[in-house]
Amino acid sequence: MSRWAVLALLSALSFSALAAREEAVFQVSVKVPTSDFYVLPLNPGFLEREQTLSWNPVTETLSALREPFDVKNVLGAVDAYLAYEPVLFNGRDNIALTVTFNQQVLGLDAMRVVPEAEARVGKRVLLEIAAQKPEDGYLPGQYFGNVQIIFDALRP
């Protein structure tokens, strides 16, 4: 064997022994809903992540958050309501939120959001969360809040 062949073989062996290695570990999960009743966002990660309303400095407005949901209730209609008034808060100032589901503005009282005929076969509808501009405009700050919607499967 030539001297160069031996050197090439030794360098190849030493390179493979020192080769970098990376590993990735991540969680995988799945939620399979019952086929009788569900209200699920089209994007499965939507409920696990903090959602952001984007600030437009030119128009001084906040963008609305929009997310499609799949809704089904084989037994009847679907009602929805808010658990509490949704607001963003920065420790001093509030920004009220308007929550709309399937073009119905939600409040603290239950209301029909998907009629029986549509809910029985399933329907894709839009959730929209929009900021209500305060009378004195949006004040600077870092705002946080929660929105809790309760969905009821109704029986005829």
Contact map, one row per residue, 1 for C-alpha under 8 A:
111011000000000000000000000000000000000000000000000000000000000000000000000000000000000000000000000000000000000000000000000000000000000000000000000000000000
111111000000000000000000000000000000000000000000000000000000000000000000000000000000000000000000000000000000000000000000000000000000000000000000000000000000
111111100000000000000000000000000000000000000000000000000000000000000000000000000000000000000000000000000000000000000000000000000000000000000000000000000000
011111110000000000000000000000000000000000000000000000000000000000000000000000000000000000000000000000000000000000000000000000000000000000000000000000000000
111111111000000000000000000000000000000000000000000000000000000000000000000000000000000000000000000000000000000000000000000000000000000000000000000000000000
111111111100000000000000000000000000000000000000000000000000000000000000000000000000000000000000000000000000000000000000000000000000000000000000000000000000
001111111110000000000000000000000000000000000000000000000000000000000000000000000000000000000000000000000000000000000000000000000000000000000000000000000000
000111111111000000000000000000000000000000000000000000000000000000000000000000000000000000000000000000000000000000000000000000000000000000000000000000000000
000011111111100000000000000000000000000000000000000000000000000000000000000000000000000000000000000000000000000000000000000000000000000000000000000000000000
000001111111110000000000000000000000000000000000000000000000000000000000000000000000000000000000000000000000000000000000000000000000000000000000000000000000
000000111111111000000000000000000000000000000000000000000000000000000000000000000000000000000000000000000000000000000000000000000000000000000000000000000000
000000011111111100000000000000000000000000000000000000000000000000000000000000000000000000000000000000000000000000000000000000000000000000000000000000000000
000000001111111110000000000000000000000000000000000000000000000000000000000000000000000000000000000000000000000000000000000000000000000000000000000000000000
000000000111111111000000000000000000000000000000000000000000000000000000000000000000000000000000000000000000000000000000000000000000000000000000000000000000
000000000011111111100000000000000000000000000000000000000000000000000000000000000000000000000000000000000000000000000000000000000000000000000000000000000000
000000000001111111100000000000000000000000000000000000000000000000000000000000000000000000000000000000000000000000000000000000000000000000000000000000000000
000000000000111111100000000000000000000000000000000000000000000000000000000000000000000000000000000000000000000000000000000000000000000000000000000000000000
000000000000011111110000000000000000000000000000000000000000000000000000000000000000000000000000000000000000000000000000000000000000000000000000000000000000
000000000000001111111000000000000000000000000000000000000000000000000000000000000000000000000000000000000000000000000000000000000000000000000000000000000000
000000000000000001111100000000000000000000000000000000000000000000000000000000000000000000000000000000000000000000000000000000000000000000000000000000000000
000000000000000000111110000000000000000000000000000000000000000000000000000000000000000000000000000000000000000000000000000000000000000000000000000000000000
000000000000000000011111000000000000000000000000000000000000000000000000000000000000000000000000000000000000000000000000000000000000000000000000000000000000
000000000000000000001111100000000000000000000000000000000000000000000000000000000000000000000000000000000000000000000000000000000000000000000000000000000000
000000000000000000000111110000000000000000000000000000000000000000000000000000000000000000000000000000000000000000000000000000000000000000000000000000000000
000000000000000000000011111000000000000000000000000000000000000000000000000000000000000000000000000000000000000000000000000000000000000000000000000000000000
000000000000000000000001111100000000000000000000000000000000000000000000000000000000000000000000000000000000000000000000000000000000000000000000000000000000
000000000000000000000000111110000000000000000000000000000000000000000000000000000000000000000000000000000000000000000000000000000000000000000000000000000000
000000000000000000000000011111000000000000000000000000000000000000000000000000000000000000000000000000000000000000000000000000000000000000000000000000000000
000000000000000000000000001111100000000000000000000000000000000000000000000000000000000000000000000000000000000000000000000000000000000000000000000000000000
000000000000000000000000000111110000000000000000000000000000000000000000000000000000000000000000000000000000000000000000000000000000000000000000000000000000
000000000000000000000000000011111000000000000000000000000000000000000000000000000000000000000000000000000000000000000000000000000000000000000000000000000000
000000000000000000000000000001111100000000000000000000000000000000000000000000000000000000000000000000000000000000000000000000000000000000000000000000000000
000000000000000000000000000000111110110000000000000000000000000000000000000000000000000000000000000000000000000000000000000000000000000000000000000000000000
000000000000000000000000000000011111110000000000000000000000000000000000000000000000000000000000000000000000000000000000000000000000000000000000000000000000
000000000000000000000000000000001111110000000000000000000000000000000001000000000000000000000000000000000000000000000000000000000000000000000000000000000000
000000000000000000000000000000000111110000000000000000000000000000000001111000000000000000000000000000000000000000000000000000000000000000000000000000000000
000000000000000000000000000000001111111000000000000000000000000000000011110000000000000000000000000000000000000000000000000000000000000000000000000000001000
000000000000000000000000000000001111111100000000000000000000000000000111100000000000000000000000000000000000000000000000000000000000000000000000000000000000
000000000000000000000000000000000000111110000000000000000000000000001111000000000000000000000000000000000000000000000000000000000000000000000000000000100000
000000000000000000000000000000000000011111010000000000000000000000001110000000000000000000000000000000000000000000000000000000000000000000000000000000000000
000000000000000000000000000000000000001111110110000000000000000000111100000000000000000000000000000000000000000000000000000000000000000000000000000000000000
000000000000000000000000000000000000000111110000000000000000000000111100000000000000000000000000000000000000000000000000000000000000000000000000000000000000
000000000000000000000000000000000000000011111100000000000000000000110000000000000000000000000000000000000000000000000000000000000000000000000000000000000000
000000000000000000000000000000000000000111111110000000000000000000000000000000000000000000000000000000000000000000000000000000000000000000000000000000000000
000000000000000000000000000000000000000000111111100000000000000000000000000000000000000000000000000000000000000000000000000000000000000000000000000000000000
000000000000000000000000000000000000000010111111101000000000000000000000000000000000000000000000000000000000000000000000000000000000000000000000000000000000
000000000000000000000000000000000000000010011111110000000000000000000000000000000000000000000000000000000000000000000000000000000000000000000000000000000000
000000000000000000000000000000000000000000001111110000000000000000000000000000000000000000000000000000000000000000000000000000000000000000000000000000000000
000000000000000000000000000000000000000000001111111000000000000000000000000000000000000000000000000000000000000000000000000000000000000000000000000000000000
000000000000000000000000000000000000000000000011111100000000000000000000000000000000000000000000000000000000000000000000000000000000000000000000000000000000
000000000000000000000000000000000000000000000100111110000000000010000000000000000000000000000000000000000000000000000000000000000000000000000000000000000000
000000000000000000000000000000000000000000000000011111000000000010000000000000000000000000000000000000000000000000000000000000000000000000000000000000000000
000000000000000000000000000000000000000000000000001111100000011110000000000000000000000000000000000000000000000000000000000000000000000000000000000000000000
000000000000000000000000000000000000000000000000000111110000011100000000000000000000000000000000000000000000000000000000000000000000000000000000000000000000
000000000000000000000000000000000000000000000000000011111001111000000000000000000000000000000000000000000000000000000000000000000000000000000000000000000000
000000000000000000000000000000000000000000000000000001111111111000000000000000000000000000000000000000000000000000000000000000000000000000000000000000000000
000000000000000000000000000000000000000000000000000000111111100000000000000000000000000000000000000000000000000000000000000000000000000000000000000000000000
000000000000000000000000000000000000000000000000000000011111000000000000000000000000000000000000000000000000000000000000000000000000000000000000000000000000
000000000000000000000000000000000000000000000000000000011111100000000000000000000000000000000000000000000000000000000000000000000000000000000000000000000000
000000000000000000000000000000000000000000000000000000111111110000000000000000000000000000000000000000000000000000000000000000000000000001000000000000000000
000000000000000000000000000000000000000000000000000000111011111000000000000000000000000000000000000000000000000000000000000000000000100000000000000000000000
000000000000000000000000000000000000000000000000000011110001111100000000000000000000000000000000000000000000000000000000000000000110000000000000000000000000
000000000000000000000000000000000000000000000000000011110000111110000000000000000000000000000000000000000000000000000000000000000110000000000000000000000000
000000000000000000000000000000000000000000000000000011000000011111000000000000000000000000000000000000000000000000000000000000011110000000000000000000000000
000000000000000000000000000000000000000000000000001110000000001111100000000000000000000000000000000000000000000000000000000000111100000000000000000000000000
000000000000000000000000000000000000000000000000000000000000000111110000000000000000000000000000000000000000000000000000000001111000000000000000000000000000
000000000000000000000000000000000000000011100000000000000000000011111000000000000000000000000000000000000000000000000000000001110000000000000000000000000000
000000000000000000000000000000000000000011100000000000000000000001111100000000000000000000000000000000000000000000000000000111100000000000000000000000000000
000000000000000000000000000000000000001111000000000000000000000000111110000000000000000000000000000000000000000000000000000111100000000000000000000000000000
000000000000000000000000000000000000011111000000000000000000000000011111000000000000000000000000000000000000000000000000011110000000000000000000000000000000
000000000000000000000000000000000000111100000000000000000000000000001111100000000000000000000000000000000000000001000010011110000000000000000000000000000000
000000000000000000000000000000000011111000000000000000000000000000000111110001000000000000000000000000000000000000000111111000000000000000000000000000000000
000000000000000000000000000000000001110000000000000000000000000000000011111111000000000000000000000000000000000000010011110000000000000000000000000000001100
000000000000000000000000000000000001100000000000000000000000000000000001111100000000000000000000000000000000000000000011100000000000000000000000000000000000
000000000000000000000000000000000001000000000000000000000000000000000000111110000000000000000000000000000000000000010001000000000000000000000000000000001111
000000000000000000000000000000000000000000000000000000000000000000000000111111000000000000000000000000000000000000111011000000000000000000000000000000001111
000000000000000000000000000000000000000000000000000000000000000000000000101111100000000000000000000000000000000111111111000000000000000000000000000000001111
000000000000000000000000000000000000000000000000000000000000000000000001100111110000000000000000000000000000000111110010000000000000000000000000000000111100
000000000000000000000000000000000000000000000000000000000000000000000000000011111000000000000000000000000000011111000000000000000000000000000000000000111100
000000000000000000000000000000000000000000000000000000000000000000000000000001111100000000000000000000000100011110000000000000000000000000000000000011110000
000000000000000000000000000000000000000000000000000000000000000000000000000000111110000000000000000000000111111000000000000000000000000000000000000011100000
000000000000000000000000000000000000000000000000000000000000000000000000000000011111110000000000000000000111110000000000000000000000000000000000001111000000
000000000000000000000000000000000000000000000000000000000000000000000000000000001111100000000000000000000001000000000000000000000000000000000000000111000000
000000000000000000000000000000000000000000000000000000000000000000000000000000000111110000000000000000000001000000000000000000000000000000000000001100000000
000000000000000000000000000000000000000000000000000000000000000000000000000000000111111000000000000000000011000000000000000000000000000000000000000000000000
000000000000000000000000000000000000000000000000000000000000000000000000000000000101111100000001111000000000000000000000000000000000000000000000111100000000
000000000000000000000000000000000000000000000000000000000000000000000000000000000000111110000111100000000000000000000000000000000000000000000000111000000000
000000000000000000000000000000000000000000000000000000000000000000000000000000000000011111000111100000000000000000000000000000000000000000000011110000000000
000000000000000000000000000000000000000000000000000000000000000000000000000000000000001111111110000000000000000000000000000000000000000000000011100000000000
000000000000000000000000000000000000000000000000000000000000000000000000000000000000000111111100000000000000000000000000000000000000000000001111000000000000
000000000000000000000000000000000000000000000000000000000000000000000000000000000000000011111000000000000000000000000000000000000000000000000000000000000000
000000000000000000000000000000000000000000000000000000000000000000000000000000000000000011111100000000000000000000000000000000000000000000000000000000000000
000000000000000000000000000000000000000000000000000000000000000000000000000000000000000011111110000000000000000000000000000000000000000000100000000000000000
000000000000000000000000000000000000000000000000000000000000000000000000000000000000001111011111000000000000000000000000000000000000000000000000000000000000
000000000000000000000000000000000000000000000000000000000000000000000000000000000000001110001111100000000000000000000000000000000011110001000000000000000000
000000000000000000000000000000000000000000000000000000000000000000000000000000000000011100000111110000000000000000000000000000000011110000000000000000000000
000000000000000000000000000000000000000000000000000000000000000000000000000000000000011100000011111000000000000000000000000000001111000000000000000000000000
000000000000000000000000000000000000000000000000000000000000000000000000000000000000010000000001111100001100000000000000000000011111000000000000000000000000
000000000000000000000000000000000000000000000000000000000000000000000000000000000000010000000000111110001100000000000000000000111100000000000000000000000000
000000000000000000000000000000000000000000000000000000000000000000000000000000000000000000000000011111111100000000000000000001111000000000000000000000000000
000000000000000000000000000000000000000000000000000000000000000000000000000000000000000000000000001111111100000010000000000011110000000000000000000000000000
000000000000000000000000000000000000000000000000000000000000000000000000000000000000000000000000000111110000000011000000000011100000000000000000000000000000
000000000000000000000000000000000000000000000000000000000000000000000000000000000000000000000000000111111000000010000000000001000000000000000000000000000000
000000000000000000000000000000000000000000000000000000000000000000000000000000000000000000000000000111111100000010000000000000000000000000000000000000000000
000000000000000000000000000000000000000000000000000000000000000000000000000000000000000000000000011110111110000000000000000000000000000000000000000000000000
000000000000000000000000000000000000000000000000000000000000000000000000000000011100000000000000011110011111111000000000000000000000000000000000000000000000
000000000000000000000000000000000000000000000000000000000000000000000000000000001100100000000000000000001111110000000000000000000000000000000000000000000000
000000000000000000000000000000000000000000000000000000000000000000000000000000001111100000000000000000000111110000000000000000000000000000000000000000000000
000000000000000000000000000000000000000000000000000000000000000000000000000000001100000000000000000000000111111000000000000000000000000000000000000000000000
000000000000000000000000000000000000000000000000000000000000000000000000000000111100000000000000000000000111111100000000000000000000000000000000000000000000
000000000000000000000000000000000000000000000000000000000000000000000000000000111000000000000000000000000100111110000000000000000000000000000000000000000000
000000000000000000000000000000000000000000000000000000000000000000000000000011110000000000000000000000000000011111100000000000000000000000000000000000000000
000000000000000000000000000000000000000000000000000000000000000000000000000011110000000000000000000011110000001111100000000000000000000000000000000000000000
000000000000000000000000000000000000000000000000000000000000000000000010000011100000000000000000000001000000000111110110000000000000000000000000000000000000
000000000000000000000000000000000000000000000000000000000000000000000000000111000000000000000000000000000000000111111110000000000000000000000000000000000000
000000000000000000000000000000000000000000000000000000000000000000000000101111000000000000000000000000000000000001111111000000000000000000000000000000000000
000000000000000000000000000000000000000000000000000000000000000000000000000110000000000000000000000000000000000000111111100000000000000000000000000000000000
000000000000000000000000000000000000000000000000000000000000000000000001000010000000000000000000000000000000000001111111111000000000000000000000000000000000
000000000000000000000000000000000000000000000000000000000000000000000011110111000000000000000000000000000000000001111111111000000000000000000000000000000000
000000000000000000000000000000000000000000000000000000000000000000000001111110000000000000000000000000000000000000011111110000000000000000000000000000000000
000000000000000000000000000000000000000000000000000000000000000000000001110000000000000000000000000000000000000000001111111000000000000000000000000000000000
000000000000000000000000000000000000000000000000000000000000000000000111100000000000000000000000000000000000000000000111111100000000000000000000000000000000
000000000000000000000000000000000000000000000000000000000000000000000111000000000000000000000000000000000000000000000110111110000000000000000000000000000000
000000000000000000000000000000000000000000000000000000000000000000011110000000000000000000000000000000000000000000000000011111000000000000000000000000000000
000000000000000000000000000000000000000000000000000000000000000000011110000000000000000000000000000011000000000000000000001111100000000000000000000000000000
000000000000000000000000000000000000000000000000000000000000000001111000000000000000000000000000000111100000000000000000000111110000000000000000000000000000
000000000000000000000000000000000000000000000000000000000000000011111000000000000000000000000000001111000000000000000000000011111000000000000000000000000000
000000000000000000000000000000000000000000000000000000000000000111100000000000000000000000000000011110000000000000000000000001111100000000000000000000000000
000000000000000000000000000000000000000000000000000000000000000111000000000000000000000000000000111100000000000000000000000000111110000000000000000000000000
000000000000000000000000000000000000000000000000000000000000011110000000000000000000000000000000111000000000000000000000000000011111000000000000000000000000
000000000000000000000000000000000000000000000000000000000000011100000000000000000000000000000011110000000000000000000000000000001111100000000000000000000000
000000000000000000000000000000000000000000000000000000000000000000000000000000000000000000000011110000000000000000000000000000000111110000000000000000000000
000000000000000000000000000000000000000000000000000000000000100000000000000000000000000000000011000000000000000000000000000000000011111011000000000000000000
000000000000000000000000000000000000000000000000000000000000000000000000000000000000000000000011000000000000000000000000000000000001111111000000000000000000
000000000000000000000000000000000000000000000000000000000000000000000000000000000000000000000000000000000000000000000000000000000000111110000000000000000000
000000000000000000000000000000000000000000000000000000000000000000000000000000000000000000000000000000000000000000000000000000000000011111100000000000000000
000000000000000000000000000000000000000000000000000000000000000000000000000000000000000000000000000000000000000000000000000000000000111111100000000000000000
000000000000000000000000000000000000000000000000000000000001000000000000000000000000000000000010000000000000000000000000000000000000110111110000000000000000
000000000000000000000000000000000000000000000000000000000000000000000000000000000000000000001000000000000000000000000000000000000000000111111000000000000000
000000000000000000000000000000000000000000000000000000000000000000000000000000000000000000000000000000000000000000000000000000000000000001111100000000000000
000000000000000000000000000000000000000000000000000000000000000000000000000000000000000001000000000000000000000000000000000000000000000000111110000000000000
000000000000000000000000000000000000000000000000000000000000000000000000000000000000000001000000000000000000000000000000000000000000000000011111000000000000
000000000000000000000000000000000000000000000000000000000000000000000000000000000000000111000000000000000000000000000000000000000000000000001111100000000000
000000000000000000000000000000000000000000000000000000000000000000000000000000000000000111000000000000000000000000000000000000000000000000000111110000000000
000000000000000000000000000000000000000000000000000000000000000000000000000000000000011110000000000000000000000000000000000000000000000000000011111000000000
000000000000000000000000000000000000000000000000000000000000000000000000000000000000011100000000000000000000000000000000000000000000000000000001111100000000
000000000000000000000000000000000000000000000000000000000000000000000000000000000101011000000000000000000000000000000000000000000000000000000000111110000000
000000000000000000000000000000000000000000000000000000000000000000000000000000000111010000000000000000000000000000000000000000000000000000000000011111000000
000000000000000000000000000000000000000000000000000000000000000000000000000000011110000000000000000000000000000000000000000000000000000000000000001111100000
000000000000000000000000000000000000000000000000000000000000000000000000000000011110000000000000000000000000000000000000000000000000000000000000000111110000
000000000000000000000000000000000000001000000000000000000000000000000000000001111000000000000000000000000000000000000000000000000000000000000000000011111000
000000000000000000000000000000000000000000000000000000000000000000000000000001110000000000000000000000000000000000000000000000000000000000000000000001111100
000000000000000000000000000000000000100000000000000000000000000000000000101111100000000000000000000000000000000000000000000000000000000000000000000000111110
000000000000000000000000000000000000000000000000000000000000000000000000101111100000000000000000000000000000000000000000000000000000000000000000000000011111
000000000000000000000000000000000000000000000000000000000000000000000000001110000000000000000000000000000000000000000000000000000000000000000000000000001111
000000000000000000000000000000000000000000000000000000000000000000000000001110000000000000000000000000000000000000000000000000000000000000000000000000000111
